[in-house]
Structures are given as structure tokens and as C-alpha cells.
Amino acid sequence: MGRTSKDKRDVYYRLAKENGWRARSAFKLLQLDEEFQLFQGVTRAVDLCAAPGSWSQVLSQKIGSQGSGQVVAVDLQAMAPLPGVVQIQGDITQLSTAKEIIQHFEGCPADLVVCDGAPDVTGLHDVDEYMQAQLLLAALNIATHVLKPGGCFVAKIFRGRDVTLLYSQLRVFFSNVLCAKPRSSRNSSIEAFAVCQGYDPPEGFVPDLTRPLLDHSYGESQTFGPIARETNPSLMQVMCLQPHPLGTILSQKSFNPVSPLVVTLDLGENSEDHKFQDSLSNLETPSQKKKKKKDWE
């Protein structure tokens, strides 16, 4: 598919071409690293949903160039080889893929797992947010198999009214969870990135790729999908009271199940709100802002 004139006018698109990056998304990971020092002390990294490979390129240069650094890229599609990157053409929802990742690391867990994958958008925001949330949870699920305690997980997220449920789920497994929007992410896009640091699974938790982290067996109503509903205390109580191993574990772990405010970092250099807390459920879309402006005119 050819690039539109809008793409060609984009400064990061041009910079990516000039610097040999496979996609402009490389700058998103580079800018996230500037803010959170993601690559510090990392020798083993996994790139999920890696194609076309721009994030794998960044990992290869930042980690693979260290000599002892190892990078594994996973995607259903084959992609052109990259120096210092081992490619696995596999499904991130399959246990065999997790085993193959660990095998490439010679039995050692990863220090960093990243995922910039996204489904084909439909233009229906609720549907797109739901599908992206499911992809994030699938990435989190395999990360629980391959990530070391204290490790870091970074994944794309679509900001929406149900994002607090995802935040609560991520906080079960990580000591620090932030939502960040890099400068290179288009202003019109609802994408952001969940930056999860300090992997600390609940005591007794056993990863299980055969079972989604938030499927109906955790106590969700049959009339709602695992993401398409508001987060509330009773939901997490129901999850914890179910006769399921993870539910039992969650009931014993001390954490705040409801977090209506998710820290959102605008990494723009000239931003006045460089660090702030905002309720993502109240964010306006560009079309809503445009309509409001028109009403005032």
C-alpha cells in the first residue's frame, strides 16, 4: 500500500526514511526509552507483534550491539532479517511460542518485553479499543511466561472509557504502571503506551496461556466482554471470589482494584502538562473538540 501525502509530510516519516528505520514507530520506542530508561541493564529483550520490525531494529541497536545482548522478535508474518535479532514466526497466544523464546535465551527469562502490535482498525472506537485491549492482554499473558521478576513490559494501548480495567489488571502484575504518549505519536491518534515496570506477579501465580487473563471464568457477566464494561469494586471482588486459582491469589494480594486516574505522560518538549493525572474516561476525541468549537462560533 502506498503512502499518502499526509504520511510524506510527517516529519517522523521523513526522519525514518533518512535514518534507515523500517517505520516511523521506531521513534516512539526511542522516546519512551528517553523518559523511562527502558534499556538500562537489559541484555535479553522480546518484541511481540514485531513486523515490519522497527522496534526490533531499535532493540538490536540498543541491546544487540552490546555483544552479550539478545533480541527475539515474534510475529505471525515473516519479516526481513535484522542483524542481532532472532525471529520466531509464531502465535503469541500459544505456549509453544513462549517455550521457543526461552529456548533462544538458553533457559533464562527476558528483561524486557515490548509490543507495538495493533489490530486493523474499523473506525468504530469501542470495537477498536476492545480489540486492542484483547491484544494487550494476550501480550501480557505470554509476558508472564518469559519475563523475569523486576522486568519491564511496554505495550500499545488505545485510551478509552474502559482503560481503568486494563490499568487495574496490569497493576496486579507490576509495581509501577504509567500511560505515556510519545511526541512521535500523532495528536489525532488515541494510541498511548502502557509502561509497566517492576514485574511482581502475585505469590503462587502460575502462568497459563490456555486461559485469557480476563475471560468469563473470572466472574464476568455473560452479557459483557472482558473489557467492554466499567471498572468497579464489585467486579474485582467477584473476580477474587471465584473458585479459580488466579482469583484465589488476587484475593490475597493487597492492591487498589479501582484506579479512576491513570497517569498520562505527554512527552512533548513544549508541553505544559509534562506530567499529570487525568481521567481517561473524560478525554474528548478530536471530532468532539471540533464540534464544540463550531458550536461556540
C-alpha positions in Angstrom: 0.0 0.0 0.0 1.4 3.4 -1.0 2.0 6.2 1.5 -0.4 9.1 1.5 0.7 12.7 1.1 -0.1 13.1 4.8 2.5 10.5 5.6 5.1 12.1 3.4 4.6 15.5 5.1 5.1 13.9 8.5 8.5 14.8 10.0 9.0 11.4 11.6 8.1 9.6 8.4 10.9 11.6 6.7 13.3 11.0 9.5 12.6 7.3 9.5 13.4 7.2 5.8 16.6 9.2 6.2 17.9 7.1 9.1 17.0 3.7 7.7 14.2 2.8 10.2 11.6 0.5 8.8 8.8 2.6 10.2 8.3 5.9 12.0 7.2 3.9 15.1 10.9 3.4 15.9 10.9 7.0 17.3 8.1 6.0 19.7 10.3 3.4 21.4 13.3 5.7 21.4 11.4 8.5 23.1 9.9 6.1 25.6 13.4 5.0 26.4 14.5 8.6 26.9 11.8 9.1 29.5 11.9 5.7 31.3 15.4 4.3 30.6 13.8 1.1 29.3 17.1 -0.4 28.1 19.2 0.2 31.2 20.6 -3.1 32.3 18.7 -5.1 29.6 20.5 -8.0 27.9 17.5 -10.1 26.8 14.5 -8.4 25.1 11.4 -9.7 23.3 9.5 -7.8 20.6 6.0 -9.2 20.2 3.9 -8.5 17.0 7.2 -7.3 15.6 6.6 -6.9 11.9 7.7 -4.8 10.0 10.5 -4.6 12.5 11.2 -1.0 13.5 11.1 -1.8 17.2 13.3 -4.8 16.7 15.7 -2.5 14.9 15.9 -0.2 17.9 16.4 -3.2 20.3 19.1 -4.6 18.0 21.0 -1.3 18.0 20.5 -0.6 21.7 20.9 -4.1 23.1 22.2 -6.4 20.4 25.2 -4.2 19.8 26.4 -4.8 23.4 27.7 -8.2 22.3 26.0 -10.2 25.1 22.6 -8.7 24.2 19.9 -11.0 22.7 16.7 -9.9 20.9 13.9 -12.2 19.9 11.2 -10.9 17.5 7.8 -12.7 17.3 5.2 -12.3 14.6 2.7 -14.3 12.6 4.2 -12.8 9.5 7.7 -13.3 8.2 9.9 -10.2 8.0 13.2 -9.3 6.5 16.1 -10.4 8.7 17.8 -8.0 11.1 21.3 -8.3 12.5 21.4 -9.5 16.1 17.7 -10.4 16.0 16.3 -14.0 16.2 12.9 -14.3 14.5 10.1 -16.6 15.6 7.2 -16.9 13.2 4.5 -17.8 15.7 1.4 -17.0 17.6 1.8 -15.1 20.9 -1.2 -17.0 22.4 0.5 -20.4 22.1 2.6 -22.0 24.8 5.0 -23.3 22.2 5.9 -19.7 21.3 6.8 -18.9 24.9 8.9 -22.1 25.1 10.7 -21.2 21.9 11.5 -17.7 23.3 13.0 -19.2 26.5 14.9 -21.7 24.4 16.6 -18.9 22.4 17.6 -17.3 25.8 19.1 -20.6 26.9 16.5 -21.1 29.7 16.8 -17.5 31.0 13.9 -15.1 31.3 13.7 -11.8 29.4 14.5 -8.4 31.0 12.1 -6.5 28.7 9.0 -7.4 26.6 7.6 -4.9 24.2 4.5 -5.0 21.9 3.6 -2.4 19.4 1.0 -4.6 17.7 -2.5 -3.3 16.8 -5.4 -4.9 15.0 -6.8 -3.5 11.7 -8.9 -0.5 12.9 -12.5 -0.4 12.0 -13.2 3.2 12.8 -15.7 2.1 15.5 -13.9 3.3 18.6 -15.5 0.9 21.1 -14.7 -2.0 18.8 -11.1 -0.8 18.2 -10.5 -0.2 21.9 -11.8 -3.7 22.8 -9.7 -5.4 20.2 -6.6 -3.6 21.2 -7.2 -4.4 24.9 -7.5 -8.1 24.0 -4.2 -7.9 22.1 -2.5 -6.2 25.1 -3.8 -8.9 27.4 -2.6 -11.6 25.1 0.9 -9.9 25.1 0.7 -9.7 28.9 -0.2 -13.3 29.2 2.8 -14.5 27.2 5.0 -12.0 29.1 4.1 -13.7 32.4 5.8 -16.8 30.9 9.0 -15.2 29.7 9.6 -12.0 31.9 11.9 -12.1 34.9 10.8 -10.7 38.3 11.5 -6.9 38.2 11.4 -6.9 34.4 9.6 -4.3 32.2 6.6 -4.6 29.9 5.6 -2.0 27.3 2.6 -2.3 25.1 0.3 -0.2 22.9 -3.0 0.8 24.4 -6.0 2.7 23.0 -7.2 5.3 25.5 -10.9 5.0 26.2 -13.6 4.8 28.9 -12.7 1.2 29.9 -9.0 1.7 30.2 -9.1 1.7 34.0 -9.9 -2.1 34.0 -6.7 -2.7 32.0 -4.8 -0.5 34.4 -6.1 -2.5 37.4 -5.2 -5.7 35.7 -1.6 -4.5 34.9 -1.2 -3.3 38.5 -1.7 -6.8 39.7 1.5 -7.9 38.0 3.7 -4.7 38.1 4.7 -2.3 40.9 4.6 0.7 38.6 2.2 1.3 35.7 2.1 4.5 33.6 0.4 5.6 30.4 2.7 7.5 28.0 2.1 9.2 24.7 5.4 9.9 22.9 6.0 13.1 20.8 6.1 11.0 17.6 2.6 9.6 18.2 0.1 11.6 16.1 -2.0 14.0 18.1 -5.1 12.7 16.3 -4.4 9.1 17.4 -5.9 7.6 20.6 -2.9 5.4 21.0 -0.6 5.5 24.0 1.7 3.1 25.6 1.4 1.2 28.9 4.8 1.3 30.5 4.9 -1.4 33.3 7.9 -1.6 35.4 8.8 -4.0 38.3 7.3 -7.3 37.3 6.0 -8.8 40.6 3.3 -11.5 40.0 1.1 -12.5 42.9 2.5 -15.1 45.2 1.6 -18.6 43.8 0.6 -17.3 40.4 1.1 -19.9 37.6 1.1 -18.5 34.0 -1.4 -20.3 31.8 -1.6 -19.4 28.1 -4.6 -21.7 27.7 -6.7 -19.2 29.6 -7.1 -15.5 28.9 -6.4 -13.3 32.0 -9.8 -11.8 31.9 -12.1 -14.4 30.4 -15.6 -15.2 31.6 -14.5 -17.8 34.1 -13.1 -14.9 36.3 -16.6 -13.9 37.1 -17.5 -11.5 34.3 -21.2 -11.3 33.3 -22.0 -13.3 30.2 -23.6 -10.2 28.7 -20.3 -8.3 28.7 -16.9 -8.9 27.2 -13.9 -8.9 29.5 -13.0 -5.3 28.6 -16.3 -3.7 27.5 -17.6 -2.6 30.8 -16.8 -0.1 33.6 -14.3 -1.0 36.3 -15.9 -1.1 39.7 -15.1 -2.6 43.1 -17.7 -5.3 42.8 -16.2 -6.5 39.6 -12.8 -7.1 41.2 -14.5 -8.6 44.3 -16.3 -11.1 42.0 -13.1 -11.9 40.3 -11.4 -12.6 43.6 -14.2 -14.7 44.9 -14.4 -17.1 42.0 -13.2 -20.7 42.7 -10.3 -20.2 40.3 -6.6 -20.3 41.1 -5.9 -16.7 40.0 -9.0 -15.5 41.7 -7.8 -17.0 45.0 -4.4 -15.4 44.5 -5.8 -12.0 43.7 -7.9 -12.0 46.9 -4.8 -12.4 48.9 -2.8 -9.7 47.2 -3.1 -6.2 48.6 -3.7 -3.6 45.9 -6.3 -0.9 44.9 -8.6 -2.6 42.4 -10.0 0.6 41.1 -7.9 3.4 39.8 -10.1 6.1 38.2 -7.0 8.2 37.5 -4.3 6.9 35.2 -1.1 8.8 35.0 -0.7 10.0 31.4 2.6 11.5 30.4 2.7 13.8 27.4 6.3 13.5 26.4 6.2 16.6 24.2 9.1 19.0 24.9 6.9 22.1 24.9 4.0 20.6 26.8 2.9 22.5 29.9 1.4 19.3 31.4 4.6 17.2 31.1 3.4 15.0 34.0 -0.2 15.0 35.1 -3.0 12.8 36.2 -6.2 12.7 34.1 -9.3 10.7 33.9 -9.1 9.0 30.6 -12.8 8.4 30.5 -13.3 12.1 30.2 -11.0 12.7 27.3 -12.5 14.3 24.2 -11.9 13.0 20.7 -10.7 15.5 18.1 -14.1 15.3 16.4 -15.8 16.2 19.7 -13.4 19.2 20.2 -14.1 20.4 16.7 -17.8 20.2 17.2 -17.6 22.1 20.5 -15.5 24.8 18.8 -18.1 25.1 16.0 -20.9 25.4 18.5 -19.2 28.4 20.0 -18.6 30.2 16.7 
